[in-house]
Amino acid sequence: MYFEQFYLGCLAHASYLLASEGEAVVVDPQRDVEIYLKAAAERGLQIRHVFGTHLHADFVSGHRELAHRTGATIYIGAQAGATLPHVAVRYGFELRVRKMRIQVLETPGHTPESICLVVTDEEKSPQPSLVLTGDTLFIGDVGRPDLSPAHTPAELAGLLFDSLHKKVLQLRIACSSIPPTAPDLSAGAPCVPSAFPRSVPSASPTTRCRFPPGTNSSAS
């Protein structure tokens, strides 16, 4: 499996190019899609798939242009209610790209439609090797829950608690968690160590009753 990170310092935003046997996937593309087209051309890759882990409030995504220029399919969390041509993905959705496998976890909290992508490089192991966590999980922090006009911050915080403790932190396997956004502009290119469930102070055990019941039952 080929894996490359593209980091845009002015927005503290990271995007990713993954590929297996010439077929490529781009995750959370920035507006300037030329960097992915150039990288793919240099490596003889065809971009066939584009994932958005969540709707971005701080920059314009390049997923539509990238899909237009490559013919790639766009994948977005089903709770987004997106109207552009795309595949609405839910928990359990799996995309096979040659010898690479990408599984979707619905992880509402930062935004209602947030997803994480569990990636398996089947050339090396049948077990997942990394998780692209969107804005659900950072280095030592988690995504902010106050950006939805349809949910209160407390409601999203409760959903985020469930997403972390019932899904992401249950992935106690030898894999790395890699978010697309640094928690602040000084954080540098983000990459959480292999033992990531133990490296997130903000996700330390607490009680779920501090938050109201979640309103997104389909994301369980």
C-alpha positions in Angstrom: 0.0 0.0 0.0 1.2 3.5 -0.8 0.5 6.2 1.7 1.3 10.0 1.5 0.3 12.9 3.6 -0.2 16.5 2.2 0.0 19.1 4.9 -1.3 22.7 4.4 0.2 24.7 7.3 -1.8 27.9 6.9 -5.0 25.9 7.7 -3.4 23.1 9.8 -5.0 20.7 7.4 -3.7 17.3 6.3 -5.1 15.2 3.4 -4.0 11.8 2.2 -3.3 9.8 -0.9 -3.6 6.0 -0.5 -3.1 3.5 -3.2 -2.8 -0.2 -4.0 -1.7 -1.7 -7.3 -2.2 1.6 -9.2 -5.7 2.5 -7.9 -5.8 5.5 -5.6 -8.0 7.1 -2.9 -7.8 10.7 -1.7 -9.1 11.6 1.7 -10.2 15.1 2.7 -8.7 16.9 -0.3 -7.8 20.6 -0.1 -9.1 23.1 -2.6 -5.9 22.9 -4.8 -6.3 19.5 -6.3 -3.2 19.8 -8.5 -1.0 18.3 -5.8 -2.9 15.1 -5.9 -3.0 14.9 -9.7 0.7 15.5 -9.8 1.5 13.0 -7.2 -0.7 10.4 -8.8 0.8 11.0 -12.3 4.4 10.7 -10.9 3.6 7.3 -9.4 1.4 5.9 -12.1 -1.7 6.0 -10.1 -5.4 6.5 -11.1 -7.5 8.4 -8.5 -10.8 6.5 -8.4 -12.2 7.4 -5.0 -12.5 10.5 -2.8 -13.6 10.5 0.8 -14.7 13.4 2.9 -14.6 12.6 6.6 -16.8 15.5 7.5 -18.1 18.8 6.2 -15.4 21.4 6.7 -16.3 24.8 8.2 -12.9 26.5 7.8 -11.9 25.8 4.1 -13.3 24.8 0.7 -12.8 21.1 -0.1 -11.5 20.0 -3.5 -13.6 16.8 -3.7 -15.9 18.0 -6.4 -13.2 19.3 -8.7 -11.1 16.2 -8.1 -14.0 13.9 -8.9 -14.8 16.0 -12.1 -11.2 15.8 -13.3 -10.6 12.1 -12.6 -14.0 10.5 -12.7 -13.6 9.4 -9.1 -16.5 8.5 -6.9 -17.1 10.8 -3.8 -18.0 9.2 -0.4 -19.5 11.2 2.4 -21.2 10.3 5.7 -24.9 9.7 5.2 -25.9 12.2 7.9 -24.5 15.0 5.7 -27.6 14.9 3.5 -25.3 16.0 0.6 -27.0 16.7 -2.7 -24.0 16.4 -5.0 -23.4 13.0 -6.8 -21.9 10.8 -4.1 -22.1 7.5 -2.2 -23.6 8.1 1.3 -21.7 5.8 3.6 -22.8 4.4 6.9 -21.3 2.2 9.7 -20.0 -1.0 8.1 -19.5 0.3 4.6 -16.4 -1.2 3.1 -14.4 -0.2 0.0 -11.9 -2.7 -1.4 -9.1 -1.1 -3.5 -7.0 -3.9 -4.9 -5.1 -5.2 -1.8 -6.3 -2.4 0.5 -9.5 -2.3 2.5 -11.2 0.8 3.9 -14.0 0.4 6.4 -16.3 3.2 7.6 -17.1 4.1 11.3 -19.8 6.6 11.8 -18.4 8.9 14.5 -20.8 11.9 15.0 -19.7 14.5 17.5 -17.5 17.1 15.8 -20.2 17.2 13.2 -23.2 14.9 12.8 -21.9 13.3 9.6 -18.3 12.7 10.8 -16.8 9.4 9.8 -13.5 7.6 10.5 -11.8 5.3 8.0 -10.2 2.1 9.2 -7.5 1.1 6.6 -6.1 -2.4 6.2 -3.0 -3.1 4.0 -3.7 -6.7 3.1 -0.3 -7.1 1.6 1.2 -6.9 5.1 -1.5 -8.0 7.5 -5.3 -8.9 7.7 -5.5 -6.5 10.6 -6.0 -2.7 10.2 -2.8 -0.7 10.2 -4.2 2.9 10.5 -7.3 4.9 11.2 -8.0 8.2 9.5 -9.9 10.0 12.2 -11.2 13.1 10.6 -11.8 15.8 13.2 -13.0 13.2 15.7 -9.6 12.6 17.3 -6.4 14.7 17.4 -3.0 14.4 19.2 -4.0 14.8 22.8 -7.4 16.3 22.0 -10.7 15.7 20.3 -12.9 17.7 17.8 -14.9 20.7 19.0 -18.6 20.0 19.3 -20.1 23.5 18.8 -20.3 23.8 15.0 -23.7 22.4 14.2 -26.8 24.6 13.8 -29.0 21.6 14.4 -27.5 20.4 17.6 -26.4 22.0 20.9 -22.8 21.7 21.9 -23.8 19.4 24.8 -25.7 17.1 22.4 -22.7 16.8 20.0 -20.4 16.4 23.0 -22.5 13.4 24.0 -22.3 11.9 20.5 -18.6 12.5 20.5 -18.2 10.7 23.8 -20.0 7.7 22.4 -18.1 7.7 19.1 -14.8 7.7 21.0 -15.5 5.3 23.7 -17.7 2.8 21.8 -15.9 2.9 18.5 -12.6 4.6 18.0 -11.0 3.6 21.4 -12.2 0.1 21.0 -9.7 -0.3 18.1 -7.1 -1.7 20.5 -4.9 -3.0 17.7 -1.5 -2.1 16.4 -2.6 0.8 14.3 -2.0 4.5 14.1 -4.7 7.2 14.3 -4.1 10.0 11.8 -6.4 13.1 11.7 -6.7 15.6 8.9 -6.5 18.7 11.1 -4.2 19.8 13.8 -5.9 21.0 17.0 -4.0 24.3 16.7 -1.8 25.9 14.1 1.4 25.1 16.1 0.7 21.4 16.3 2.6 20.4 13.1 1.7 17.5 10.9 -0.5 15.3 13.0 0.1 11.6 13.7 -0.9 9.8 16.8 1.4 6.9 18.0 0.4 3.3 17.7 -1.0 3.0 21.3 -3.4 5.9 20.5 -6.2 4.8 22.9 -3.8 5.6 25.8 -2.5 8.9 24.3 -5.7 11.0 24.3 -6.1 12.9 27.6 -9.3 14.5 26.5 -10.8 11.0 26.0 -9.9 9.8 29.5 -12.7 7.9 31.3 -15.6 10.0 32.5 -19.3 9.5 32.8 -21.7 9.6 29.9 -24.5 11.1 32.1 -22.7 14.4 31.9 -24.2 14.8 28.4 -27.7 14.6 27.1 -28.8 11.5 25.1 -27.6 11.4 21.5 -30.0 12.4 18.8 -28.4 10.4 16.0 -29.5 6.8 16.6 -28.5 5.7 13.1 -24.8 6.1 13.9 -24.7 3.3 16.4 
